[in-house]
Amino acid sequence: MPKLTAKQKLELGTRYNEYINDQAGMLNNKIIALVSESKIPLIQVMLVLELLLENCKRQCFQKYLGK
């Protein structure tokens, strides 16, 4: 397989970033819809989101720092 040129690498990186941003936007919309439909008080929603954030941070530390 031939090596990519600098321009091709830049284009591929740009397309990947667009894809990731699109996916994050769709996830955001799904979460908003779920929260709206669930009728759960916002304080409980915030608690669950904080727990998810802490869990995500812990996983990142373990994966990237081995801690």
Buried (B, 14 or more C-beta within 10 A) or exposed (E): EEEEEEEEEEEEEEEEEEEEEEEEEEEEEEEEEEBEEEEEEEEEBEEEEEEEEEEEEEEEEEEEEEE
